[in-house]
Amino acid sequence: MSNGGQGQYIWTYLGKCTIFTGGNFNITACPATLLFTHSFGSPSFFHYFSIGFLAMVKQRAGDEKVGVRKAALQVLENVSQIDKSKLDEGSLQVIQERCRDPALSVRKQAMVSCTNLLMKHATNESLQRYSRGLLEVLPLVVDREPSAQEKCLQLVQEALIDGIVPLNKSNGDNHKLTWSLLKKLTEPELHEARIYLRKACSLWARQKFFKASLMKSLISHLESEHEESVWMLLSVITPFYKSLDLSFLDRVWREKSVMTKTNQSTILIHILTVIGHLSDGLPSDLCHDLQEDLGKRLMSFEDDLPS
């Protein structure tokens, strides 16, 4: 790629910064900045940005040098901060795929970039596009490097947990994004992602992360459109958190066990999973009632599948 016959553009990696120079302008990508300048010092991103430049950056994301791969991810992320329309599907895929990079620093940068893009740009219309980044981040909760696990836990907490507040206060964009992502994770085909989320919950539990206030906020959403997401999240938390207030389980079971909604079977599975995890702490009379109720349901079960 040339600039009006003034020579080839050059990409070099220097320490912690990546310098892209050519013609009469420079591009500098540092850990937190992306600066495009004329030789005169004035910003000129839109004048010089081209498909060729973006293609070059994507190519560098697969460079043999670790520092160049990491810097390329920073450039791709920062390009989207300037103009998200420039971040095409190919660029997003490049960032997401680097979550599996053999180099620790690149994996961590990819996690950060995926999460930043998700938190900044995801809307109802673009959730599908950006949520794939979260699905690439979640497996790093079992990364071989402890620091990668810690970074993954931090980022997943920001995306999935920090937005959980009482229902009457859940009206911010970050709250809506959290519940949109949790709803996404209830999809049947994302079973593997829920396994990784459960692993994250086990690590959070070791850190005494789960508090009564968080559980109370979560349960407040049971009477909302987020009901299925609440039960899904409770089903992966309760194997490791046994201090949940159990007073609502009896009422919930009696109400939800006669639901006629299309998603009733999935919700009932989550409810039974939670009850199973907390069974040691259930009152004996409730255990007896649940046992009798489940026995009757099993005896009256009918298979509606065609023969």
Secondary structure by P-SEA (a helix, b strand, c coil): ccccccbbbbbbbcccbbbbbcccbbbbbcccccccccccccccccccccaaaaaaaaaaaacccaaaaaaaaaaaaaaaaaccccccaaaaaaaaaacccccaaaaaaaaaaaaaaaacccccccccccaaaaaaaaaccccccaaaaaaaaaaaaaccccccccccccccaaaaaaaaaaaaaacccaaaaaaaaaaaaaaaaaaccccaaaaaaaaccccccaaaaaaaaaaacccccccccccaaaaaaaaaccccccaaaaaaaaaaaaaaaacccccaaaaaaaaaaaaaaaaaccccccc
